[in-house]
Amino acid sequence: MVAARGSTYLLLLSLAAGAQAAQQVVAARGQWAALSQGRTCEAASKALRPALKDRPQARASLSFDAGGPRRGQFSVLLSRTPRAGASVMLTVGDTPFLLMVQGDRAWSRGPAQEHAIIDAMRKSGSMRVEARSPGGGRIVDRYSLDGAPLAIDAAAACAATLANR
């Protein structure tokens, strides 16, 4: 139990370090945290592998807007920028999802895919994001889904609460 608390604490520190100062932790468990900033709440986690030197830490999130259009939009910051024109594939458990990509970021394609991603995340223990690098090598960012269901529920509830204010 102490290790779980320690890893959650380190996750929160690393997410907060990359976030703007106004972001607040709503809930955290395992490798995931629910965060709130303004009228947006998100469930977020960093990739299992630490960032390479001079590279950003890979990070995945599901965003919920209070009264807005985003209701679980999946997005990811990749550890490296993919090759121009490359596909970015999210695989949750054994279920693949083709994402939209621009630069070193990728997003879900709409509400139907977002619901399917959230459903798969609730049933799986891990996910990975894959793409091809400019040199032709593989980019693979892996994530634990330990704590993801709690963080997703907390972020959705946070946005609903903010919408009612």
DOKE-879292 format. One record per residue (C-alpha): residue number from 0; x, y, z. Coordinates in Angstrom, 3 decimals. Layout:
<node n="NUM" east="X" north="Y" up="Z"/>
...
END
This chain:
<node n="0" east="0.000" north="0.000" up="0.000"/>
<node n="1" east="2.850" north="2.399" up="0.735"/>
<node n="2" east="4.278" north="1.848" up="-2.755"/>
<node n="3" east="0.906" north="2.659" up="-4.303"/>
<node n="4" east="0.700" north="5.865" up="-2.301"/>
<node n="5" east="4.272" north="6.729" up="-3.274"/>
<node n="6" east="3.678" north="6.139" up="-6.983"/>
<node n="7" east="0.476" north="8.198" up="-6.876"/>
<node n="8" east="2.345" north="10.990" up="-5.103"/>
<node n="9" east="5.111" north="10.944" up="-7.737"/>
<node n="10" east="2.502" north="10.901" up="-10.515"/>
<node n="11" east="0.804" north="13.957" up="-9.048"/>
<node n="12" east="4.107" north="15.800" up="-8.730"/>
<node n="13" east="5.068" north="15.077" up="-12.334"/>
<node n="14" east="1.629" north="15.951" up="-13.734"/>
<node n="15" east="1.511" north="19.153" up="-11.700"/>
<node n="16" east="5.002" north="20.120" up="-12.838"/>
<node n="17" east="3.872" north="19.929" up="-16.465"/>
<node n="18" east="0.563" north="21.663" up="-15.829"/>
<node n="19" east="-0.303" north="25.272" up="-15.285"/>
<node n="20" east="-0.343" north="26.482" up="-11.688"/>
<node n="21" east="-4.149" north="26.789" up="-11.510"/>
<node n="22" east="-4.677" north="23.051" up="-12.081"/>
<node n="23" east="-6.041" north="21.194" up="-9.029"/>
<node n="24" east="-6.058" north="17.486" up="-8.196"/>
<node n="25" east="-9.617" north="16.166" up="-7.833"/>
<node n="26" east="-8.775" north="12.476" up="-7.207"/>
<node n="27" east="-5.901" north="10.057" up="-7.749"/>
<node n="28" east="-5.351" north="6.317" up="-7.672"/>
<node n="29" east="-2.661" north="4.096" up="-9.119"/>
<node n="30" east="-1.100" north="5.733" up="-12.171"/>
<node n="31" east="-3.990" north="8.108" up="-12.945"/>
<node n="32" east="-5.277" north="11.401" up="-11.548"/>
<node n="33" east="-8.350" north="13.548" up="-12.154"/>
<node n="34" east="-7.400" north="17.208" up="-12.559"/>
<node n="35" east="-9.443" north="20.402" up="-12.778"/>
<node n="36" east="-8.553" north="23.713" up="-14.389"/>
<node n="37" east="-11.115" north="26.390" up="-15.117"/>
<node n="38" east="-14.159" north="24.717" up="-16.672"/>
<node n="39" east="-12.257" north="21.651" up="-17.892"/>
<node n="40" east="-11.600" north="18.451" up="-15.961"/>
<node n="41" east="-9.396" north="15.615" up="-17.163"/>
<node n="42" east="-8.245" north="12.135" up="-16.263"/>
<node n="43" east="-4.509" north="11.995" up="-16.957"/>
<node n="44" east="-1.454" north="9.765" up="-16.690"/>
<node n="45" east="2.136" north="9.785" up="-17.820"/>
<node n="46" east="3.721" north="6.965" up="-19.830"/>
<node n="47" east="5.515" north="4.242" up="-17.894"/>
<node n="48" east="8.902" north="5.019" up="-19.465"/>
<node n="49" east="10.513" north="8.265" up="-18.260"/>
<node n="50" east="11.121" north="10.934" up="-20.880"/>
<node n="51" east="14.288" north="10.734" up="-22.937"/>
<node n="52" east="16.770" north="13.584" up="-22.599"/>
<node n="53" east="15.472" north="16.766" up="-24.258"/>
<node n="54" east="12.096" north="15.119" up="-24.974"/>
<node n="55" east="8.689" north="15.732" up="-23.385"/>
<node n="56" east="7.191" north="13.176" up="-21.006"/>
<node n="57" east="4.560" north="11.204" up="-22.914"/>
<node n="58" east="1.138" north="11.875" up="-21.380"/>
<node n="59" east="-2.408" north="10.652" up="-22.056"/>
<node n="60" east="-5.648" north="12.296" up="-20.968"/>
<node n="61" east="-9.420" north="12.277" up="-21.317"/>
<node n="62" east="-10.951" north="15.780" up="-21.241"/>
<node n="63" east="-14.418" north="16.770" up="-20.064"/>
<node n="64" east="-15.761" north="20.334" up="-20.520"/>
<node n="65" east="-18.327" north="21.736" up="-18.109"/>
<node n="66" east="-21.309" north="22.231" up="-20.405"/>
<node n="67" east="-19.038" north="22.085" up="-23.442"/>
<node n="68" east="-18.508" north="19.739" up="-26.373"/>
<node n="69" east="-15.772" north="17.502" up="-24.918"/>
<node n="70" east="-17.145" north="14.512" up="-22.994"/>
<node n="71" east="-14.132" north="12.249" up="-22.722"/>
<node n="72" east="-11.982" north="13.397" up="-25.640"/>
<node n="73" east="-8.838" north="11.243" up="-25.636"/>
<node n="74" east="-5.552" north="12.994" up="-26.367"/>
<node n="75" east="-1.924" north="12.037" up="-26.084"/>
<node n="76" east="1.419" north="13.809" up="-26.178"/>
<node n="77" east="3.863" north="11.346" up="-27.726"/>
<node n="78" east="7.418" north="10.903" up="-26.486"/>
<node n="79" east="8.703" north="11.749" up="-29.982"/>
<node n="80" east="7.241" north="13.398" up="-33.068"/>
<node n="81" east="6.037" north="10.816" up="-35.616"/>
<node n="82" east="7.056" north="10.798" up="-39.262"/>
<node n="83" east="4.981" north="13.182" up="-41.411"/>
<node n="84" east="1.872" north="11.371" up="-42.615"/>
<node n="85" east="2.309" north="8.512" up="-40.145"/>
<node n="86" east="-0.682" north="6.946" up="-38.435"/>
<node n="87" east="-0.927" north="6.943" up="-34.647"/>
<node n="88" east="-2.553" north="3.842" up="-33.180"/>
<node n="89" east="-3.879" north="3.569" up="-29.632"/>
<node n="90" east="-4.309" north="-0.027" up="-28.466"/>
<node n="91" east="-6.259" north="-0.542" up="-25.234"/>
<node n="92" east="-5.920" north="-4.184" up="-24.196"/>
<node n="93" east="-6.406" north="-5.837" up="-27.597"/>
<node n="94" east="-8.652" north="-3.140" up="-29.084"/>
<node n="95" east="-7.028" north="-0.762" up="-31.626"/>
<node n="96" east="-8.110" north="2.837" up="-32.267"/>
<node n="97" east="-6.739" north="4.995" up="-35.104"/>
<node n="98" east="-6.167" north="8.547" up="-33.835"/>
<node n="99" east="-5.922" north="11.911" up="-35.601"/>
<node n="100" east="-2.392" north="13.324" up="-35.409"/>
<node n="101" east="-0.699" north="16.698" up="-35.648"/>
<node n="102" east="2.953" north="17.041" up="-34.701"/>
<node n="103" east="3.685" north="15.193" up="-31.458"/>
<node n="104" east="-0.001" north="15.088" up="-30.385"/>
<node n="105" east="-2.893" north="12.810" up="-31.305"/>
<node n="106" east="-6.637" north="12.879" up="-30.543"/>
<node n="107" east="-9.713" north="10.683" up="-30.695"/>
<node n="108" east="-11.910" north="11.019" up="-33.777"/>
<node n="109" east="-15.223" north="11.844" up="-32.113"/>
<node n="110" east="-17.807" north="10.859" up="-29.497"/>
<node n="111" east="-18.394" north="7.279" up="-30.713"/>
<node n="112" east="-14.678" north="6.483" up="-30.603"/>
<node n="113" east="-14.307" north="8.258" up="-27.239"/>
<node n="114" east="-17.040" north="6.102" up="-25.689"/>
<node n="115" east="-15.371" north="2.966" up="-27.085"/>
<node n="116" east="-11.946" north="4.042" up="-25.739"/>
<node n="117" east="-13.373" north="4.701" up="-22.260"/>
<node n="118" east="-15.192" north="1.343" up="-22.286"/>
<node n="119" east="-11.989" north="-0.467" up="-23.302"/>
<node n="120" east="-9.972" north="1.390" up="-20.634"/>
<node n="121" east="-12.407" north="0.215" up="-17.943"/>
<node n="122" east="-11.890" north="-3.424" up="-18.998"/>
<node n="123" east="-8.126" north="-3.441" up="-19.615"/>
<node n="124" east="-4.973" north="-3.212" up="-17.546"/>
<node n="125" east="-2.745" north="-1.431" up="-20.048"/>
<node n="126" east="-2.643" north="0.577" up="-23.249"/>
<node n="127" east="-0.013" north="1.686" up="-25.729"/>
<node n="128" east="0.322" north="4.374" up="-28.375"/>
<node n="129" east="2.378" north="3.541" up="-31.475"/>
<node n="130" east="3.649" north="5.443" up="-34.500"/>
<node n="131" east="6.623" north="5.529" up="-36.891"/>
<node n="132" east="9.470" north="7.944" up="-36.255"/>
<node n="133" east="10.953" north="10.120" up="-39.031"/>
<node n="134" east="13.814" north="7.605" up="-39.303"/>
<node n="135" east="11.404" north="4.683" up="-39.722"/>
<node n="136" east="11.768" north="3.283" up="-36.198"/>
<node n="137" east="8.883" north="2.573" up="-33.864"/>
<node n="138" east="7.600" north="4.972" up="-31.234"/>
<node n="139" east="5.832" north="3.034" up="-28.471"/>
<node n="140" east="4.522" north="4.743" up="-25.336"/>
<node n="141" east="3.018" north="2.351" up="-22.768"/>
<node n="142" east="0.582" north="3.189" up="-19.969"/>
<node n="143" east="-0.793" north="1.356" up="-16.962"/>
<node n="144" east="-4.548" north="1.695" up="-16.543"/>
<node n="145" east="-4.342" north="1.172" up="-12.775"/>
<node n="146" east="-6.618" north="3.869" up="-11.361"/>
<node n="147" east="-7.992" north="4.975" up="-14.754"/>
<node n="148" east="-11.676" north="4.134" up="-14.048"/>
<node n="149" east="-11.668" north="6.198" up="-10.836"/>
<node n="150" east="-9.923" north="9.128" up="-12.546"/>
<node n="151" east="-12.344" north="9.010" up="-15.514"/>
<node n="152" east="-15.388" north="8.958" up="-13.220"/>
<node n="153" east="-13.964" north="11.759" up="-11.055"/>
<node n="154" east="-13.172" north="13.945" up="-14.091"/>
<node n="155" east="-16.661" north="13.415" up="-15.564"/>
<node n="156" east="-18.293" north="14.203" up="-12.193"/>
<node n="157" east="-16.067" north="17.274" up="-11.818"/>
<node n="158" east="-17.214" north="18.632" up="-15.205"/>
<node n="159" east="-20.874" north="17.911" up="-14.387"/>
<node n="160" east="-20.531" north="19.755" up="-11.067"/>
<node n="161" east="-18.906" north="22.753" up="-12.768"/>
<node n="162" east="-21.662" north="22.808" up="-15.416"/>
<node n="163" east="-24.287" north="23.161" up="-12.671"/>
<node n="164" east="-22.589" north="26.192" up="-11.078"/>
END
